């Protein structure tokens, strides 16, 4: 699949652990979970949202840190604690009014396979499990938690012809 096909994407769904983070799970002494997010991934997400492209989260875990990050970035479409990710697509389409063909999903491991197969464009991060890479339409050059989401955001913005305009706003 060519990156130019991303021009039709109106919603980017993201897994969290292994996509927005490097997959490490850190616990504090008190038992709280600590997540580390990439600031460039965050800017990429904001650029998409500013361009009118929706962003959502689909993750198997529940995390207060994730909810804080989503609030900070302005992501309102959050599905957490989802064990069977493929089953939420109908609800996503109902809430957004978008068909599956206009939705991309980024994943890294086995729980992501069903949703990767159902959306218009399934994307794997560079360090995803081989099974995921083999079924994904595209694979990033960067690893999860280390700029893979930013890379995808730029692909989408470039496919839509918006990237140069965005870059010029900072000149």
DSSP file (Angstrom, degrees, kcal/mol; ACC not computed):
  #  RESIDUE AA STRUCTURE BP1 BP2  ACC     N-H-->O    O-->H-N    N-H-->O    O-->H-N    TCO  KAPPA ALPHA  PHI   PSI    X-CA   Y-CA   Z-CA
    1    1 A X              0   0    0      0, 0.0     2,-0.2     0, 0.0   120,-0.0   0.000 360.0 360.0 360.0 138.6    0.0    0.0    0.0
    2    2 A X    >   -     0   0    0      1,-0.1     3,-1.6   136,-0.1     4,-0.2  -0.589 360.0-126.6 -85.9 146.7    1.3    3.5   -0.9
    3    3 A X  G >  S+     0   0    0      1,-0.3     3,-2.2    -2,-0.2     4,-0.2   0.784 105.7  73.9 -62.2 -25.7    1.4    6.2    1.7
    4    4 A X  G >  S+     0   0    0      1,-0.3     3,-1.7     2,-0.2    -1,-0.3   0.771  82.0  70.2 -59.8 -24.0   -0.6    8.4   -0.6
    5    5 A X  G X  S+     0   0    0     -3,-1.6     3,-1.2     1,-0.3    -1,-0.3   0.644  79.5  77.3 -68.8 -12.7   -3.6    6.3    0.3
    6    6 A X  G X   +     0   0    0     -3,-2.2     3,-1.8     1,-0.2    -1,-0.3   0.604  69.6  86.8 -70.1 -10.0   -3.5    7.9    3.7
    7    7 A X  G <  S+     0   0    0     -3,-1.7    -1,-0.2     1,-0.3    -2,-0.1   0.753  85.9  54.0 -62.0 -22.4   -5.1   11.0    2.2
    8    8 A X  G <  S+     0   0    0     -3,-1.2     2,-0.4    -4,-0.1    -1,-0.3   0.472  81.8 113.1 -90.3  -2.6   -8.5    9.4    2.8
    9    9 A X    <   +     0   0    0     -3,-1.8    94,-0.2     1,-0.1     3,-0.1  -0.562  29.9 166.1 -77.0 128.0   -7.9    8.8    6.5
   10   10 A X        +     0   0    0     92,-3.0    44,-2.4    -2,-0.4     2,-0.3   0.445  67.8  40.9-116.5  -7.5  -10.1   10.9    8.8
   11   11 A X  E     -ab  54 103A   0     91,-1.4    93,-2.6    42,-0.2     2,-0.6  -0.969  61.2-162.3-145.7 126.8   -9.4    9.1   12.1
   12   12 A X  E     -ab  55 104A   0     42,-2.6    44,-2.5    -2,-0.3     2,-0.4  -0.947  12.0-163.3-108.6 115.6   -6.2    7.7   13.5
   13   13 A X  E     -ab  56 105A   0     91,-3.3    93,-2.0    -2,-0.6     2,-0.4  -0.809   8.8-161.5 -97.7 140.2   -6.7    5.1   16.2
   14   14 A X  E     -ab  57 106A   0     42,-2.3    44,-2.7    -2,-0.4    93,-0.1  -0.972  16.8-143.8-127.3 134.1   -3.7    4.3   18.4
   15   15 A X        -     0   0    0     91,-1.9     5,-0.3    -2,-0.4    44,-0.2  -0.394  21.9-148.1 -72.3 169.3   -2.8    1.4   20.7
   16   16 A X  S >>>S+     0   0    0     42,-0.2     3,-2.2     1,-0.2     5,-1.9   0.804  70.7  61.4-108.6 -72.2   -0.8    2.7   23.8
   17   17 A X  T 345S+     0   0    0      1,-0.3    -1,-0.2     3,-0.2    91,-0.1  -0.461 122.9  10.1 -68.4 117.1    1.7    0.3   25.2
   18   18 A X  T 345S+     0   0    0     -2,-0.4   126,-0.3     3,-0.4    -1,-0.3   0.276 134.8  50.2  96.4  -9.0    4.3   -0.4   22.5
   19   19 A X  T <45S+     0   0    0     -3,-2.2   126,-2.4   125,-0.2   130,-0.4   0.646 123.4  20.1-120.3 -63.8    2.9    2.4   20.2
   20   20 A X  T  <5S+     0   0    0     -4,-1.7    18,-0.7    -5,-0.3     2,-0.3   0.685 137.8  33.8 -81.3 -18.9    2.6    5.6   22.3
   21   21 A X  S   <S-     0   0    0     -5,-1.9    -3,-0.4    16,-0.1   125,-0.2  -0.808  92.8-108.7-124.4 170.3    5.1    4.2   24.8
   22   22 A X        -     0   0    0     14,-0.3   122,-0.1   123,-0.3     3,-0.1   0.461  62.0-101.7 -79.9   1.7    8.1    2.0   24.3
   23   23 A X  S    S+     0   0    0      1,-0.4     2,-0.2    -7,-0.1    -6,-0.1   0.261  80.9 131.4  99.0 -11.7    6.1   -0.8   26.0
   24   24 A X        -     0   0    0     12,-0.1     2,-0.5     1,-0.0    -1,-0.4  -0.501  43.2-154.9 -71.9 142.3    7.8   -0.6   29.4
   25   25 A X        -     0   0    0     -2,-0.2     2,-0.4    -3,-0.1    10,-0.1  -0.983  11.9-169.3-119.3 120.1    5.5   -0.6   32.4
   26   26 A X  E     -F   34   0B   0      8,-1.3     8,-3.5    -2,-0.5     2,-0.4  -0.912   3.8-159.5-113.5 133.1    6.9    1.1   35.4
   27   27 A X  E     -F   33   0B   0     -2,-0.4     6,-0.2     6,-0.2     2,-0.1  -0.902  12.3-134.7-111.9 140.9    5.3    1.0   38.9
   28   28 A X    >   -     0   0    0      4,-3.0     3,-1.9    -2,-0.4     6,-0.0  -0.365  36.1 -99.8 -78.9 169.0    6.0    3.4   41.7
   29   29 A X  T 3  S+     0   0    0      1,-0.3    -1,-0.1     2,-0.1    -2,-0.0   0.815 126.7  57.0 -58.6 -29.8    6.5    2.1   45.3
   30   30 A X  T 3  S-     0   0    0      2,-0.1    -1,-0.3     1,-0.0    -3,-0.0   0.528 123.2-106.9 -80.3  -5.2    2.9    3.0   46.0
   31   31 A X  S <  S+     0   0    0     -3,-1.9     2,-0.1     1,-0.3    -2,-0.1   0.412  72.2 141.7  95.9  -1.8    1.8    0.7   43.1
   32   32 A X        -     0   0    0      1,-0.1    -4,-3.0    -5,-0.1     2,-0.4  -0.454  52.3-118.4 -73.6 147.7    0.9    3.5   40.7
   33   33 A X  E     -F   27   0B   0     -6,-0.2     2,-0.5    -2,-0.1    -6,-0.2  -0.698  23.6-158.6 -88.8 136.4    1.7    3.0   37.0
   34   34 A X  E     -F   26   0B   0     -8,-3.5    -8,-1.3    -2,-0.4     2,-0.4  -0.963   8.1-170.9-116.6 129.5    4.1    5.4   35.4
   35   35 A X        -     0   0    0     -2,-0.5     2,-0.5   -10,-0.1   -10,-0.1  -0.922  12.8-146.9-119.7 146.8    4.1    5.9   31.6
   36   36 A X        -     0   0    0     -2,-0.4   -14,-0.3   -12,-0.3     2,-0.3  -0.962  16.6-166.8-114.5 123.1    6.5    7.8   29.5
   37   37 A X        -     0   0    0     -2,-0.5     2,-0.4   -16,-0.1   -16,-0.1  -0.845  23.5-116.3-111.9 146.5    5.2    9.5   26.3
   38   38 A X     >  -     0   0    0    -18,-0.7     4,-1.8    -2,-0.3     5,-0.1  -0.672  14.5-147.8 -82.8 126.9    7.2   11.0   23.4
   39   39 A X  H  > S+     0   0    0     -2,-0.4     4,-2.1     1,-0.2    -1,-0.1   0.835  98.3  54.6 -66.0 -32.8    6.8   14.8   23.1
   40   40 A X  H  > S+     0   0    0      2,-0.2     4,-2.4     1,-0.2    -1,-0.2   0.882 105.5  52.6 -69.5 -36.7    7.2   14.6   19.3
   41   41 A X  H  > S+     0   0    0      1,-0.2     4,-2.3     2,-0.2    -2,-0.2   0.923 108.6  52.5 -59.6 -42.4    4.4   12.0   19.1
   42   42 A X  H  X S+     0   0    0     -4,-1.8     4,-2.3     1,-0.2    -2,-0.2   0.903 108.3  48.7 -60.8 -43.1    2.3   14.5   21.1
   43   43 A X  H  X S+     0   0    0     -4,-2.1     4,-2.6     2,-0.2    -1,-0.2   0.911 109.4  53.4 -64.5 -40.8    3.0   17.3   18.7
   44   44 A X  H  X S+     0   0    0     -4,-2.4     4,-2.2     1,-0.2    -2,-0.2   0.915 109.0  49.2 -58.5 -43.2    2.2   15.1   15.7
   45   45 A X  H  X S+     0   0    0     -4,-2.3     4,-2.6     1,-0.2    -1,-0.2   0.919 111.0  49.3 -62.5 -44.4   -1.2   14.3   17.3
   46   46 A X  H  X S+     0   0    0     -4,-2.3     4,-2.8     1,-0.2    -2,-0.2   0.891 108.7  53.5 -63.5 -38.1   -1.9   17.9   18.0
   47   47 A X  H  X S+     0   0    0     -4,-2.6     4,-1.4     2,-0.2    -1,-0.2   0.913 110.1  47.6 -62.6 -42.0   -1.1   18.7   14.3
   48   48 A X  H ><>S+     0   0    0     -4,-2.2     5,-2.5     2,-0.2     3,-0.5   0.955 112.9  47.8 -61.6 -49.7   -3.5   16.1   13.1
   49   49 A X  H ><5S+     0   0    0     -4,-2.6     3,-1.6     1,-0.3    -2,-0.2   0.902 110.4  51.9 -59.7 -41.6   -6.2   17.4   15.5
   50   50 A X  H 3<5S+     0   0    0     -4,-2.8    -1,-0.3     1,-0.3    -2,-0.2   0.786 106.8  54.7 -64.2 -27.2   -5.6   21.0   14.3
   51   51 A X  T <<5S-     0   0    0     -4,-1.4    -1,-0.3    -3,-0.5    -2,-0.2   0.389 124.8-103.8 -87.2   3.0   -5.9   19.8   10.7
   52   52 A X  T < 5S+     0   0    0     -3,-1.6     2,-0.6     1,-0.3    -3,-0.2   0.619  78.8 134.1  86.4  13.2   -9.4   18.3   11.5
   53   53 A X      < -     0   0    0     -5,-2.5    -1,-0.3    -6,-0.2   -42,-0.2  -0.865  53.0-129.6 -98.1 124.9   -8.2   14.7   11.6
   54   54 A X  E     -a   11   0A   0    -44,-2.4   -42,-2.6    -2,-0.6     2,-0.4  -0.375  19.1-160.9 -74.8 150.7   -9.6   12.8   14.6
   55   55 A X  E     +a   12   0A   0    -44,-0.2    22,-0.7    19,-0.1    21,-0.3  -0.997  12.6 175.0-132.0 136.9   -7.4   10.8   16.9
   56   56 A X  E     -ac  13  77A   0    -44,-2.5   -42,-2.3    -2,-0.4     2,-0.4  -0.920  22.6-128.8-139.4 165.8   -8.5    8.1   19.3
   57   57 A X  E     +ac  14  78A   0     20,-2.6    22,-2.6    -2,-0.3     2,-0.4  -0.928  16.5 180.0-118.1 137.0   -7.1    5.5   21.7
   58   58 A X  E     + c   0  79A   0    -44,-2.7     2,-0.3    -2,-0.4   -42,-0.2  -0.910  23.1 155.2-135.8 108.5   -7.8    1.8   21.8
   59   59 A X  E     - c   0  80A   0     20,-2.7    23,-2.6    -2,-0.4    22,-0.5  -0.965  45.9-140.4-138.3 151.1   -5.9    0.0   24.6
   60   60 A X  S    S+     0   0    0     -2,-0.3     2,-0.2    21,-0.3    20,-0.1   0.713  85.1  68.2 -79.7 -22.0   -6.2   -3.1   26.7
   61   61 A X  S    S-     0   0    0     20,-0.1    20,-1.2    19,-0.1     2,-0.4  -0.556  73.2-135.8 -97.9 162.2   -5.0   -1.5   29.8
   62   62 A X        +     0   0    0     18,-0.2     2,-0.4    -2,-0.2     3,-0.1  -0.975  30.9 169.5-115.6 131.6   -6.5    1.2   32.0
   63   63 A X     >  -     0   0    0     -2,-0.4     4,-1.8     1,-0.1     5,-0.1  -0.979  37.8-152.4-149.7 129.0   -4.2    3.9   33.2
   64   64 A X  H  > S+     0   0    0     -2,-0.4     4,-2.2     1,-0.2     5,-0.2   0.865 103.3  58.2 -63.9 -36.2   -4.7    7.3   34.9
   65   65 A X  H  > S+     0   0    0    -32,-0.2     4,-2.2     1,-0.2    -1,-0.2   0.903 105.4  49.9 -61.1 -41.1   -1.4    8.5   33.2
   66   66 A X  H  > S+     0   0    0      2,-0.2     4,-2.8     1,-0.2    -1,-0.2   0.924 108.5  51.6 -63.2 -44.5   -3.0    7.7   29.8
   67   67 A X  H  X S+     0   0    0     -4,-1.8     4,-2.2     1,-0.2    -1,-0.2   0.881 109.9  49.9 -62.2 -37.4   -6.2    9.6   30.6
   68   68 A X  H  X S+     0   0    0     -4,-2.2     4,-2.5     2,-0.2    -1,-0.2   0.917 111.4  49.0 -64.2 -43.0   -4.1   12.7   31.7
   69   69 A X  H  X S+     0   0    0     -4,-2.2     4,-2.1     2,-0.2    -2,-0.2   0.913 110.9  49.9 -64.0 -42.9   -2.1   12.5   28.5
   70   70 A X  H  X>S+     0   0    0     -4,-2.8     5,-2.6     2,-0.2     4,-1.5   0.915 111.4  48.3 -62.5 -43.0   -5.3   12.3   26.4
   71   71 A X  H  <5S+     0   0    0     -4,-2.2     3,-0.2     1,-0.2    -1,-0.2   0.923 110.7  51.9 -61.7 -43.7   -6.8   15.3   28.2
   72   72 A X  H  <5S+     0   0    0     -4,-2.5    -1,-0.2     1,-0.2    -2,-0.2   0.871 115.9  40.3 -59.9 -39.0   -3.5   17.2   27.7
   73   73 A X  H  <5S-     0   0    0     -4,-2.1    -1,-0.2    -5,-0.1    -2,-0.2   0.634 113.7-113.4 -87.5 -14.8   -3.6   16.5   23.9
   74   74 A X  T  <5 +     0   0    0     -4,-1.5     2,-0.7     1,-0.3    -3,-0.2   0.742  60.6 153.2  87.1  24.7   -7.3   16.9   23.4
   75   75 A X      < +     0   0    0     -5,-2.6    -1,-0.3    -6,-0.2    -2,-0.1  -0.801  11.3 168.1 -89.3 114.2   -8.1   13.3   22.6
   76   76 A X        +     0   0    0     -2,-0.7     2,-1.1   -21,-0.3    -1,-0.2   0.660  55.5  81.8-100.0 -19.3  -11.7   12.6   23.5
   77   77 A X  E     +c   56   0A   0    -22,-0.7   -20,-2.6    -7,-0.1     2,-0.5  -0.740  60.7 159.7 -91.8  95.4  -12.2    9.2   21.9
   78   78 A X  E     -c   57   0A   0     -2,-1.1     2,-0.6   -22,-0.2   -20,-0.2  -0.968  22.5-179.6-128.1 119.5  -10.7    6.8   24.4
   79   79 A X  E     +c   58   0A   0    -22,-2.6   -20,-2.7    -2,-0.5     2,-0.3  -0.955  20.0 167.5-113.5 108.3  -11.4    3.1   24.6
   80   80 A X  E     +c   59   0A   0     -2,-0.6   -18,-0.2   -22,-0.2   -20,-0.2  -0.903  55.9  33.4-124.4 155.2   -9.4    1.6   27.5
   81   81 A X  S    S+     0   0    0    -20,-1.2     2,-0.7   -22,-0.5   -21,-0.3   0.741  78.5 152.5  74.6  24.2   -9.6   -1.7   29.2
   82   82 A X        +     0   0    0    -23,-2.6     3,-0.3   -21,-0.3    -1,-0.2  -0.788  22.6 176.8 -93.3 113.5  -10.6   -3.2   25.9
   83   83 A X  S    S+     0   0    0     -2,-0.7     2,-0.6     1,-0.2    -1,-0.2   0.815  78.8  42.6 -85.8 -31.8   -9.6   -6.9   25.6
   84   84 A X    >   +     0   0    0      1,-0.2     3,-1.7    30,-0.0     4,-0.3  -0.775  69.0 178.2-116.4  85.2  -11.2   -7.6   22.2
   85   85 A X  G >  S+     0   0    0     -2,-0.6     3,-1.6    26,-0.5     4,-0.3   0.793  73.5  65.4 -61.3 -32.4  -10.2   -4.5   20.2
   86   86 A X  G >  S+     0   0    0      1,-0.3     3,-0.7    25,-0.2    -1,-0.3   0.749  93.7  63.5 -62.0 -22.7  -11.8   -5.7   16.9
   87   87 A X  G <  S+     0   0    0     -3,-1.7     4,-0.3     1,-0.2    -1,-0.3   0.583  91.6  63.3 -80.3 -10.0  -15.2   -5.5   18.6
   88   88 A X  G <> S+     0   0    0     -3,-1.6     4,-2.4    -4,-0.3    -1,-0.2   0.581  75.5  89.3 -91.7  -8.1  -15.1   -1.7   19.1
   89   89 A X  H <> S+     0   0    0     -3,-0.7     4,-2.8    -4,-0.3     5,-0.2   0.890  84.8  53.4 -58.8 -41.6  -15.0   -0.7   15.5
   90   90 A X  H  > S+     0   0    0     -4,-0.3     4,-2.2    -3,-0.3    -1,-0.2   0.920 110.9  46.8 -58.9 -43.4  -18.8   -0.6   15.1
   91   91 A X  H  > S+     0   0    0     -4,-0.3     4,-2.7     2,-0.2    -1,-0.2   0.896 111.1  52.0 -65.7 -39.8  -19.0    1.8   18.1
   92   92 A X  H  X S+     0   0    0     -4,-2.4     4,-2.3     1,-0.2     6,-0.3   0.929 110.6  48.0 -60.5 -45.6  -16.2    3.9   16.7
   93   93 A X  H  X S+     0   0    0     -4,-2.8     4,-2.2     1,-0.2     5,-0.4   0.885 112.3  49.4 -65.0 -37.8  -18.0    4.2   13.4
   94   94 A X  H  < S+     0   0    0     -4,-2.2    -2,-0.2    -5,-0.2    -1,-0.2   0.933 113.9  45.0 -64.0 -46.2  -21.2    5.1   15.1
   95   95 A X  H  < S+     0   0    0     -4,-2.7    -2,-0.2     1,-0.2    -1,-0.2   0.844 125.1  31.7 -68.1 -34.5  -19.6    7.8   17.3
   96   96 A X  H  < S-     0   0    0     -4,-2.3    -1,-0.2    -5,-0.2    -2,-0.2   0.669  95.0-131.2 -99.2 -19.0  -17.6    9.3   14.4
   97   97 A X     <  +     0   0    0     -4,-2.2     2,-0.3    -5,-0.3    -3,-0.2   0.665  64.2 131.8  74.7  15.4  -19.9    8.7   11.5
   98   98 A X        -     0   0    0     -5,-0.4    -1,-0.3    -6,-0.3    -2,-0.2  -0.775  56.1-126.8-104.1 144.9  -16.9    7.4    9.6
   99   99 A X    >   -     0   0    0     -2,-0.3     3,-1.9    -3,-0.1    21,-0.2  -0.484  33.2-106.1 -79.7 160.8  -16.7    4.2    7.5
  100  100 A X  G >  S+     0   0    0      1,-0.3    20,-2.4     2,-0.2     3,-1.9   0.822 116.9  66.9 -55.4 -33.5  -13.9    1.7    8.3
  101  101 A X  G 3  S+     0   0    0      1,-0.3    -1,-0.3    18,-0.2   -93,-0.1   0.719  99.1  51.2 -64.0 -20.4  -12.1    2.7    5.1
  102  102 A X  G <  S+     0   0    0     -3,-1.9   -92,-3.0   -93,-0.1   -91,-1.4   0.221  98.1  85.5-100.7  14.2  -11.4    6.2    6.5
  103  103 A X  E <   -b   11   0A   0     -3,-1.9    18,-1.5   -94,-0.2    17,-1.2  -0.952  55.5-168.3-119.5 134.5   -9.9    4.8    9.7
  104  104 A X  E     -bd  12 121A   0    -93,-2.6   -91,-3.3    -2,-0.4     2,-0.4  -0.900   5.8-161.6-114.4 149.6   -6.3    3.8   10.4
  105  105 A X  E     -bd  13 122A   0     16,-1.9    18,-3.0    -2,-0.3     2,-0.5  -0.998   5.6-152.4-133.2 137.8   -5.1    1.9   13.4
  106  106 A X  E     +bd  14 123A   0    -93,-2.0   -91,-1.9    -2,-0.4     2,-0.3  -0.940  27.4 158.5-111.8 125.7   -1.6    1.6   14.8
  107  107 A X  E     - d   0 124A   0     16,-2.4    18,-1.3    -2,-0.5    21,-0.1  -0.826  31.2-165.7-138.6 177.1   -0.6   -1.5   16.7
  108  108 A X        +     0   0    0     -2,-0.3    21,-2.8     1,-0.2     2,-0.3   0.495  65.5  30.2-141.5 -13.2    2.3   -3.6   17.8
  109  109 A X  S >  S-     0   0    0     19,-0.2     3,-2.5    23,-0.1     4,-0.4  -0.871  91.0 -72.4-149.8 179.0    1.2   -7.0   19.1
  110  110 A X  G >  S+     0   0    0      1,-0.3     3,-1.7    -2,-0.3     4,-0.4   0.776 117.6  61.5 -48.9 -42.0   -1.3   -9.8   19.0
  111  111 A X  G 3  S+     0   0    0      1,-0.3   -26,-0.5     2,-0.1     4,-0.3   0.697 102.9  55.5 -62.3 -13.6   -4.2   -8.1   20.7
  112  112 A X  G <> S+     0   0    0     -3,-2.5     4,-2.5     1,-0.1    -1,-0.3   0.586  81.8  89.7 -90.9 -11.9   -4.2   -5.5   17.9
  113  113 A X  H <> S+     0   0    0     -3,-1.7     4,-2.0    -4,-0.4     5,-0.2   0.894  82.9  51.5 -58.5 -48.5   -4.5   -8.0   15.0
  114  114 A X  H  > S+     0   0    0     -4,-0.4     4,-0.9     1,-0.2    -1,-0.2   0.914 115.1  42.1 -58.4 -45.1   -8.4   -8.1   14.8
  115  115 A X  H  > S+     0   0    0     -4,-0.3     4,-1.7     1,-0.2     3,-0.5   0.884 110.2  57.2 -71.3 -37.7   -8.7   -4.3   14.6
  116  116 A X  H  < S+     0   0    0     -4,-2.5    -1,-0.2     1,-0.2    -2,-0.2   0.869 108.8  48.1 -57.5 -36.6   -5.7   -3.9   12.2
  117  117 A X  H  < S+     0   0    0     -4,-2.0    -1,-0.2    -5,-0.2    -2,-0.2   0.735 112.1  49.0 -76.4 -23.1   -7.5   -6.3    9.8
  118  118 A X  H  < S+     0   0    0     -4,-0.9    -2,-0.2    -3,-0.5    -1,-0.2   0.737  95.4  78.7 -92.4 -24.9  -10.9   -4.4   10.0
  119  119 A X  S  < S-     0   0    0     -4,-1.7     3,-0.2     1,-0.1   -18,-0.2  -0.278  89.1-108.4 -82.5 170.1   -9.8   -0.8    9.4
  120  120 A X  S    S+     0   0    0    -20,-2.4     2,-0.4   -17,-1.2   -16,-0.2   0.910 106.2  18.7 -62.8 -43.3   -9.0    0.9    6.1
  121  121 A X  E     -d  104   0A   0    -18,-1.5   -16,-1.9   -21,-0.3     2,-0.5  -0.971  69.3-161.8-135.5 119.2   -5.3    1.0    6.9
  122  122 A X  E     -d  105   0A   0     -2,-0.4    15,-2.3    -3,-0.2    16,-1.5  -0.860  13.1-167.6 -98.7 131.4   -3.5   -1.0    9.5
  123  123 A X  E     -de 106 138A   0    -18,-3.0   -16,-2.4    -2,-0.5     2,-0.3  -0.966   6.9-160.0-125.3 134.8   -0.1    0.2   10.6
  124  124 A X  E     -de 107 139A   0     14,-2.6    16,-2.3    -2,-0.4   -16,-0.2  -0.862  21.2-122.8-108.1 145.9    2.6   -1.5   12.6
  125  125 A X    >   -     0   0    0    -18,-1.3     3,-2.1    -2,-0.3    18,-0.2  -0.503  35.3-103.0 -79.8 160.1    5.4    0.2   14.5
  126  126 A X  T 3  S+     0   0    0     16,-1.9    17,-0.2     1,-0.3    -1,-0.1   0.819 120.6  45.0 -55.8 -37.0    9.0   -0.9   13.6
  127  127 A X  T 3  S+     0   0    0     15,-0.2    -1,-0.3  -109,-0.2     3,-0.1   0.120  86.1 129.8 -97.8  22.5    9.5   -3.0   16.7
  128  128 A X  S <  S-     0   0    0     -3,-2.1   -19,-0.2     1,-0.1   -20,-0.1  -0.277  72.9 -83.1 -67.6 160.1    6.1   -4.7   16.4
  129  129 A X    >>  -     0   0    0    -21,-2.8     4,-2.1     1,-0.1     3,-0.7  -0.363  41.8-115.3 -60.7 145.1    5.8   -8.5   16.6
  130  130 A X  H 3> S+     0   0    0      1,-0.3     4,-2.4     2,-0.2     5,-0.2   0.835 114.7  59.2 -55.2 -37.1    6.5  -10.1   13.2
  131  131 A X  H 3> S+     0   0    0      1,-0.2     4,-0.9     2,-0.2    -1,-0.3   0.904 107.9  46.0 -59.8 -41.1    2.9  -11.4   13.0
  132  132 A X  H X> S+     0   0    0     -3,-0.7     4,-1.8   -24,-0.2     3,-0.7   0.919 111.3  51.2 -68.3 -44.8    1.6   -7.8   13.3
  133  133 A X  H 3< S+     0   0    0     -4,-2.1    -2,-0.2     1,-0.2    -1,-0.2   0.876 106.0  56.9 -59.9 -36.8    4.1   -6.5   10.7
  134  134 A X  H 3< S+     0   0    0     -4,-2.4    -1,-0.2     1,-0.2    -2,-0.2   0.773 114.1  36.9 -68.8 -26.0    3.0   -9.3    8.3
  135  135 A X  H << S+     0   0    0     -4,-0.9    -1,-0.2    -3,-0.7    -2,-0.2   0.641  96.2  99.8 -99.4 -16.3   -0.6   -8.3    8.3
  136  136 A X     <  -     0   0    0     -4,-1.8   -13,-0.2     1,-0.1     3,-0.1  -0.344  68.3-140.3 -69.7 150.1   -0.2   -4.5    8.5
  137  137 A X  S    S+     0   0    0    -15,-2.3     2,-0.3     1,-0.2   -14,-0.2   0.789  87.1  15.0 -75.2 -29.8   -0.5   -2.4    5.3
  138  138 A X  E     -e  123   0A   0    -16,-1.5   -14,-2.6  -135,-0.0     2,-0.4  -0.965  63.6-154.1-144.2 155.4    2.5   -0.3    6.4
  139  139 A X  E     -e  124   0A   0     -2,-0.3   -14,-0.2   -16,-0.2   -13,-0.1  -1.000  20.9-127.9-134.4 134.3    5.3   -0.3    9.0
  140  140 A X        -     0   0    0    -16,-2.3     8,-0.1    -2,-0.4     4,-0.1  -0.232   9.0-135.4 -72.0 165.2    7.0    2.7   10.5
  141  141 A X  S    S+     0   0    0      7,-0.1     2,-0.2     2,-0.1    -1,-0.1   0.707  87.6  68.8 -88.0 -26.0   10.8    3.2   10.5
  142  142 A X  S    S-     0   0    0      5,-0.1   -16,-1.9     6,-0.1   -15,-0.2  -0.631  86.3-113.3 -96.8 153.1   10.7    4.3   14.1
  143  143 A X    > > -     0   0    0      3,-0.3     3,-1.8    -2,-0.2     5,-1.2  -0.368  43.2 -82.6 -78.5 159.8    9.9    2.2   17.2
  144  144 A X  T 3 5S+     0   0    0   -126,-0.3  -124,-0.2     1,-0.3  -125,-0.2  -0.386 117.9  17.2 -60.3 137.7    6.9    2.6   19.4
  145  145 A X  T 3 5S+     0   0    0   -126,-2.4  -123,-0.3  -123,-0.1    -1,-0.3   0.410 113.4  81.6  78.7  -2.8    7.3    5.3   22.0
  146  146 A X  T < 5S-     0   0    0     -3,-1.8    -3,-0.3  -127,-0.2    -2,-0.1  -0.181 123.2 -62.2-129.7  40.3   10.2    6.7   20.0
  147  147 A X  T  >5S+     0   0    0     -5,-0.1     4,-2.3  -127,-0.1    -3,-0.1   0.466  95.3 122.6 100.2   2.4    8.6    8.8   17.3
  148  148 A X  H  ><S+     0   0    0     -5,-1.2     4,-2.1  -129,-0.2     5,-0.2   0.913  79.4  48.6 -62.7 -41.8    6.6    6.2   15.4
  149  149 A X  H  > S+     0   0    0   -130,-0.4     4,-2.6     2,-0.2    -1,-0.2   0.906 110.5  50.7 -66.6 -40.7    3.3    8.1   15.9
  150  150 A X  H  > S+     0   0    0      2,-0.2     4,-2.5     1,-0.2    -1,-0.2   0.919 108.2  53.8 -60.0 -43.3    4.9   11.4   14.8
  151  151 A X  H  X S+     0   0    0     -4,-2.3     4,-2.1     1,-0.2    -2,-0.2   0.924 111.0  45.5 -56.4 -46.6    6.1    9.6   11.7
  152  152 A X  H  X S+     0   0    0     -4,-2.1     4,-2.4     2,-0.2    -2,-0.2   0.901 109.6  54.4 -66.0 -42.1    2.6    8.4   10.9
  153  153 A X  H  X S+     0   0    0     -4,-2.6     4,-2.5     1,-0.2    -1,-0.2   0.918 109.9  47.6 -57.9 -43.9    1.1   11.8   11.6
  154  154 A X  H  X S+     0   0    0     -4,-2.5     4,-2.8     2,-0.2     5,-0.3   0.898 108.3  55.0 -65.5 -40.1    3.5   13.4    9.1
  155  155 A X  H  X S+     0   0    0     -4,-2.1     4,-2.5    -5,-0.2    -2,-0.2   0.940 111.5  45.0 -55.5 -47.2    2.7   10.6    6.5
  156  156 A X  H  X S+     0   0    0     -4,-2.4     4,-1.7     2,-0.2    -2,-0.2   0.934 114.0  47.5 -64.8 -47.4   -1.0   11.5    6.8
  157  157 A X  H  <>S+     0   0    0     -4,-2.5     5,-3.0     1,-0.2     6,-0.9   0.878 114.1  47.7 -63.8 -37.8   -0.5   15.3    6.7
  158  158 A X  H ><5S+     0   0    0     -4,-2.8     3,-1.5     4,-0.2    -1,-0.2   0.909 109.0  53.4 -68.3 -42.2    1.8   14.9    3.7
  159  159 A X  H 3<5S+     0   0    0     -4,-2.5    -2,-0.2     1,-0.3    -1,-0.2   0.831 110.5  48.2 -61.3 -31.8   -0.6   12.6    1.9
  160  160 A X  T 3<5S-     0   0    0     -4,-1.7    -1,-0.3    -5,-0.2    -2,-0.2   0.438 116.3-116.7 -87.8  -0.5   -3.3   15.3    2.4
  161  161 A X  T < 5S+     0   0    0     -3,-1.5     4,-0.2    -4,-0.2    -3,-0.2   0.754  86.0 111.3  73.6  24.5   -1.0   18.1    1.1
  162  162 A X     >< +     0   0    0     -5,-3.0     4,-1.9    -6,-0.2    -4,-0.2   0.591  46.3  85.3-104.4 -14.7   -1.0   19.9    4.5
  163  163 A X  H  > S+     0   0    0     -6,-0.9     4,-2.5     1,-0.2     5,-0.2   0.904  87.5  50.4 -62.0 -47.0    2.6   19.4    5.7
  164  164 A X  H  > S+     0   0    0      1,-0.2     4,-2.4     2,-0.2    -1,-0.2   0.899 110.4  50.9 -60.3 -41.0    4.3   22.3    3.9
  165  165 A X  H  > S+     0   0    0     -4,-0.2     4,-1.0     2,-0.2    -1,-0.2   0.898 110.6  49.6 -62.2 -40.7    1.6   24.7    5.2
  166  166 A X  H >< S+     0   0    0     -4,-1.9     3,-0.6     1,-0.2     4,-0.4   0.920 111.0  48.7 -64.6 -44.5    2.2   23.5    8.7
  167  167 A X  H >< S+     0   0    0     -4,-2.5     3,-1.5     1,-0.2     4,-0.2   0.898 106.8  56.9 -63.0 -40.7    5.9   23.8    8.5
  168  168 A X  H >< S+     0   0    0     -4,-2.4     3,-1.3     1,-0.3    -1,-0.2   0.748  91.0  71.5 -65.3 -23.2    5.6   27.4    7.1
  169  169 A X  T << S+     0   0    0     -4,-1.0    -1,-0.3    -3,-0.6    -2,-0.2   0.734 100.2  47.4 -66.1 -19.5    3.6   28.5   10.1
  170  170 A X  T <         0   0    0     -3,-1.5    -1,-0.3    -4,-0.4    -2,-0.2   0.415 360.0 360.0 -99.9   1.3    6.8   28.3   12.2
  171  171 A X    <         0   0    0     -3,-1.3    -1,-0.2    -4,-0.2    -2,-0.1   0.477 360.0 360.0 -83.4 360.0    9.1   30.1    9.8
